[in-house]
Amino acid sequence: RERFEFGGRDVASWFPRHMAKGLRQMRLALRRADCLVERRHIPLSGRNPALQEALGIRPHVLVLNKMDLADPRRQPVSAGAGPGGGSGALDAPAGCSPSSPVPVPLQVVPMVARLVADGPRYHRAESSEHNILVIGVPNAGKSSLINSLRRLHLKKGKATAVGGEPGITKAVLSRIQVCEKPLMYLVDTPGVLPPRLGDVETGMKLALCGAIRDHLVGEDVMADYLLYALNKQQQFRYVQRYGLGQPCDHIEPLLKHVALSQGRTQKVKVLTGTGNVNMMMLNYPAAAYEFLRDFRAGRLGRVTLD
């Protein structure tokens, strides 16, 4: 397919009400923030312009998550994460970034300290502590980053809940200390999507990366768009994984092979002329979810959607 037909979908329902409340709380928390750390799992579509507008000019560090699942042939966004006041960019896979042997958590605190020292601190010039606001779209790994920094610099356990789906952090939490020298506190924030997504395709990419709950978009259309995106990028590992003879352009035969290879079946009651009969049929919704899960786990290859 040369293009994907979205069928006039309305993405307004993909923006839960608690996100608007979270954005208001973040504006209040900004007053005591010296720097912003933005977490993204998708380089361009993962950016929320509403955050930039609402949170103003502060030193800004961009930390890209899941780089170990990204296509190494496609370059990530360059440094220049924020609108002003100094900025930086780090790659953040599970362990070390491809561009540096130094684990990302070891790089965050020195970079933040340097940016804060080099820039104006507005009304906080007399304070020796660093207050950092961690921002990003849902399920981008903000809480995981805070817990990782806390373990590394303070040898403490996790201070904020994490999960594999969006919406774990529903409100701005209290400050969490992550370092003693320099004295540094991070504030975890709820993931916030822009109230008006630029286009449906951006929303679909965010959904595939887990920033929008699957059921709000529909696992069937997400699986179809994923197949389109994989074919467009010549990523054909799904052919071998599901036992297909060749790449396919339509989602139905793919889901059939997924259901067969993964044993995704369901019992269905069929009304016949002689009574009800129970039949085993392929579970296509479960197959679509399995396809999405394989993609998110990297089992279909290293893919960058942008």
C-alpha positions as CSV (number, residue, x, y, z in Angstrom):
1,R,0.0,0.0,0.0
2,E,1.2,3.5,-0.9
3,R,-0.9,5.1,1.9
4,F,-3.0,4.0,4.8
5,E,-6.7,4.8,4.9
6,F,-7.8,6.0,8.4
7,G,-11.5,6.2,7.5
8,G,-12.1,9.6,8.9
9,R,-11.4,8.6,12.5
10,D,-11.9,11.3,15.2
11,V,-9.0,11.3,17.7
12,A,-10.6,13.7,20.2
13,S,-11.7,10.8,22.4
14,W,-8.1,9.7,22.8
15,F,-7.4,12.5,25.3
16,P,-8.6,11.5,28.8
17,R,-9.9,14.2,31.1
18,H,-7.2,13.7,33.7
19,M,-4.6,14.9,31.3
20,A,-6.0,18.4,31.2
21,K,-5.9,18.4,35.0
22,G,-2.4,17.1,34.9
23,L,-1.3,19.9,32.6
24,R,-2.8,22.5,34.9
25,Q,-0.9,21.0,37.9
26,M,2.3,21.0,35.9
27,R,2.0,24.7,35.3
28,L,1.9,25.3,39.0
29,A,4.9,23.0,39.6
30,L,6.9,24.9,37.0
31,R,7.4,27.8,39.4
32,R,9.9,25.8,41.5
33,A,11.5,23.9,38.5
34,D,15.1,24.7,37.4
35,C,15.2,22.3,34.5
36,L,12.9,20.0,32.4
37,V,13.8,16.4,31.6
38,E,11.6,15.2,28.8
39,R,11.3,11.5,28.2
40,R,10.2,10.2,24.8
41,H,9.9,6.7,23.3
42,I,9.4,7.9,19.7
43,P,11.6,10.8,18.5
44,L,9.2,13.2,16.7
45,S,5.7,12.0,17.2
46,G,6.4,11.6,20.9
47,R,6.8,15.4,21.3
48,N,3.9,17.3,22.9
49,P,3.9,20.9,21.7
50,A,1.4,21.7,24.5
51,L,4.0,21.0,27.1
52,Q,6.5,23.4,25.5
53,E,3.9,26.2,25.4
54,A,2.6,25.6,28.9
55,L,5.9,25.2,30.6
56,G,7.8,28.0,29.0
57,I,11.6,28.5,28.7
58,R,13.8,26.4,31.0
59,P,16.9,24.3,30.5
60,H,15.7,21.2,28.8
61,V,17.2,17.7,28.5
62,L,15.7,15.1,26.1
63,V,16.1,11.5,27.1
64,L,15.1,9.0,24.3
65,N,13.8,5.7,25.7
66,K,13.9,2.2,24.2
67,M,16.8,3.0,21.8
68,D,17.7,-0.7,21.9
69,L,14.4,-1.3,20.0
70,A,15.0,1.4,17.4
71,D,16.2,0.9,13.9
72,P,20.0,1.8,14.0
73,R,19.8,2.9,10.3
74,R,17.4,5.7,11.2
75,Q,19.0,8.6,13.0
76,P,17.2,9.9,16.2
77,V,16.5,13.5,16.7
78,S,19.5,15.7,17.3
79,A,20.4,17.7,20.4
80,G,18.1,20.6,20.8
81,A,15.3,19.3,22.8
82,G,14.0,22.5,24.2
83,P,12.9,25.9,23.0
84,G,15.7,27.7,24.8
85,G,17.8,28.1,27.9
86,G,20.2,25.3,27.0
87,S,19.3,21.8,25.9
88,G,20.7,18.3,25.5
89,A,19.8,14.9,24.2
90,L,20.5,11.4,25.4
91,D,19.7,8.0,24.1
92,A,18.2,5.7,26.7
93,P,18.0,2.0,26.1
94,A,17.7,-0.5,28.8
95,G,21.5,-0.4,29.6
96,C,23.8,1.7,27.5
97,S,23.1,3.9,24.6
98,P,24.5,2.9,21.2
99,S,26.4,6.2,21.0
100,S,28.1,5.9,24.4
101,P,29.3,3.1,26.7
102,V,28.2,5.2,29.7
103,P,24.8,4.1,31.1
104,V,22.3,6.9,30.6
105,P,21.5,7.4,34.3
106,L,25.1,8.3,34.9
107,Q,24.8,11.1,32.3
108,V,21.6,12.7,33.4
109,V,22.6,14.3,36.7
110,P,25.9,15.9,35.4
111,M,24.1,17.3,32.3
112,V,21.3,18.7,34.4
113,A,23.7,20.3,36.9
114,R,25.7,21.8,34.1
115,L,22.7,23.3,32.4
116,V,21.3,24.7,35.6
117,A,24.7,26.2,36.5
118,D,25.1,27.9,33.1
119,G,21.6,29.4,32.9
120,P,19.6,31.9,34.9
121,R,17.6,30.5,37.8
122,Y,15.0,33.3,37.9
123,H,13.6,33.6,41.5
124,R,15.6,30.6,42.7
125,A,19.1,32.1,42.5
126,E,19.7,31.8,46.3
127,S,18.8,28.1,46.4
128,S,21.5,25.4,46.3
129,E,19.2,22.5,45.5
130,H,18.1,21.5,42.0
131,N,14.4,20.9,41.3
132,I,13.7,19.0,38.0
133,L,10.3,18.5,36.3
134,V,10.1,15.2,34.4
135,I,7.7,15.5,31.5
136,G,6.5,13.5,28.5
137,V,3.6,11.6,26.9
138,P,2.1,8.6,28.7
139,N,4.1,5.4,29.2
140,A,7.3,7.0,28.1
141,G,9.3,5.8,31.1
142,K,9.3,8.9,33.3
143,S,8.8,7.0,36.6
144,S,11.4,4.4,35.5
145,L,14.0,7.0,34.9
146,I,13.4,8.6,38.4
147,N,13.6,5.2,40.1
148,S,16.8,4.4,38.1
149,L,18.5,7.6,39.2
150,R,17.4,7.1,42.8
151,R,18.9,3.6,42.9
152,L,22.1,4.8,41.2
153,H,22.9,7.9,43.3
154,L,21.2,7.1,46.6
155,K,21.1,3.3,46.7
156,K,17.3,3.5,47.4
157,G,14.4,1.5,46.2
158,K,11.7,2.8,43.8
159,A,9.8,5.8,44.9
160,T,7.1,6.0,42.2
161,A,4.9,3.4,40.5
162,V,5.7,2.2,37.0
163,G,3.7,0.1,34.6
164,G,3.5,-1.1,31.0
165,E,0.5,0.9,30.1
166,P,-0.4,4.6,30.0
167,G,-2.0,6.4,32.9
168,I,-0.1,4.9,35.9
169,T,0.8,8.4,37.2
170,K,-2.4,10.4,37.4
171,A,-1.3,13.5,39.3
172,V,1.9,15.5,40.0
173,L,3.6,13.8,42.9
174,S,5.7,15.4,45.7
175,R,9.4,15.9,45.1
176,I,11.6,12.8,45.0
177,Q,15.2,13.1,46.0
178,V,17.5,11.3,43.5
179,C,21.0,12.7,44.4
180,E,22.9,14.1,47.4
181,K,25.7,16.0,45.7
182,P,24.4,18.0,44.0
183,L,21.2,18.0,46.0
184,M,18.7,17.2,43.3
185,Y,14.9,16.5,43.4
186,L,12.8,15.2,40.6
187,V,9.0,15.7,40.3
188,D,7.2,12.9,38.4
189,T,4.3,14.1,36.3
190,P,1.4,12.4,34.6
191,G,1.8,11.6,30.9
192,V,0.1,14.3,28.8
193,L,-1.0,14.1,25.2
194,P,-1.8,17.2,23.2
195,P,-5.6,17.8,23.3
196,R,-5.5,18.0,19.5
197,L,-3.2,15.6,17.8
198,G,-1.7,17.0,14.6
199,D,-3.0,14.1,12.5
200,V,-4.4,10.6,12.9
201,E,-1.1,9.0,11.9
202,T,0.8,10.7,14.7
203,G,-1.9,9.4,17.1
204,M,-1.5,5.9,15.6
205,K,2.3,5.9,16.2
206,L,1.8,7.0,19.8
207,A,-0.8,4.2,20.3
208,L,1.6,1.6,18.9
209,C,4.2,2.7,21.4
210,G,1.7,2.4,24.3
211,A,1.0,6.2,24.9
212,I,-2.7,5.7,24.2
213,R,-4.7,2.8,25.5
214,D,-5.3,0.2,22.8
215,H,-9.1,-0.1,23.3
216,L,-9.5,3.7,22.6
217,V,-8.0,3.2,19.1
218,G,-8.9,-0.4,18.4
219,E,-6.4,-3.3,18.2
220,D,-7.6,-4.2,14.8
221,V,-6.8,-0.9,13.1
222,M,-3.6,-0.6,15.1
223,A,-2.5,-4.1,13.8
224,D,-3.4,-3.1,10.3
225,Y,-1.4,0.2,10.5
226,L,1.6,-1.7,12.0
227,L,1.6,-4.1,9.1
228,Y,1.5,-1.1,6.7
229,A,4.4,0.6,8.6
230,L,6.6,-2.6,8.6
231,N,6.1,-3.1,4.9
232,K,6.8,0.5,4.2
233,Q,10.2,0.3,6.0
234,Q,11.0,-3.1,4.4
235,Q,10.9,-4.8,7.9
236,F,9.8,-8.3,7.1
237,R,10.8,-10.3,10.2
238,Y,7.1,-11.0,10.8
239,V,7.1,-13.3,7.7
240,Q,9.5,-15.8,9.4
241,R,8.0,-15.4,12.9
242,Y,4.5,-16.3,11.9
243,G,5.3,-18.8,9.1
244,L,4.2,-16.8,6.1
245,G,5.5,-17.7,2.7
246,Q,6.0,-14.0,1.8
247,P,5.2,-10.5,3.0
248,C,1.5,-9.7,2.9
249,D,-0.3,-6.4,2.3
250,H,-3.6,-7.2,4.1
251,I,-4.1,-7.8,7.8
252,E,-6.5,-10.7,7.6
253,P,-4.1,-13.4,6.3
254,L,-1.5,-12.2,8.7
255,L,-3.8,-12.5,11.7
256,K,-4.9,-15.9,10.6
257,H,-1.2,-17.1,10.7
258,V,-0.7,-15.4,14.0
259,A,-3.7,-17.1,15.5
260,L,-2.6,-20.5,14.2
261,S,1.0,-20.1,15.2
262,Q,0.2,-18.8,18.7
263,G,-2.9,-21.0,19.3
264,R,-5.3,-18.1,19.6
265,T,-8.7,-19.8,19.4
266,Q,-12.1,-19.2,21.0
267,K,-15.2,-21.3,21.5
268,V,-18.2,-20.0,19.7
269,K,-21.8,-21.2,20.0
270,V,-23.5,-21.6,16.6
271,L,-27.3,-22.0,16.2
272,T,-28.2,-24.7,13.7
273,G,-31.4,-26.3,12.6
274,T,-30.8,-29.2,15.0
275,G,-29.7,-27.1,18.0
276,N,-26.7,-25.2,19.4
277,V,-23.3,-26.4,18.4
278,N,-20.0,-25.3,20.0
279,M,-17.2,-24.6,17.5
280,M,-13.6,-23.6,17.9
281,M,-12.7,-20.6,15.8
282,L,-9.7,-18.4,15.4
283,N,-9.6,-15.5,17.8
284,Y,-8.6,-12.5,15.5
285,P,-8.8,-9.8,18.3
286,A,-6.4,-11.9,20.4
287,A,-4.1,-12.4,17.3
288,A,-4.1,-8.6,16.7
289,Y,-3.0,-8.0,20.3
290,E,-0.3,-10.7,20.0
291,F,1.0,-8.9,16.9
292,L,1.2,-5.6,18.8
293,R,2.8,-7.2,21.8
294,D,5.5,-8.8,19.6
295,F,6.3,-5.4,18.0
296,R,6.6,-3.7,21.4
297,A,8.9,-6.5,22.7
298,G,11.2,-6.1,19.7
299,R,10.4,-9.6,18.3
300,L,9.6,-8.2,14.9
301,G,12.9,-6.4,14.6
302,R,14.3,-3.0,15.5
303,V,11.8,-0.4,14.1
304,T,11.6,3.4,14.4
305,L,8.1,4.6,13.4
306,D,9.2,8.2,12.6
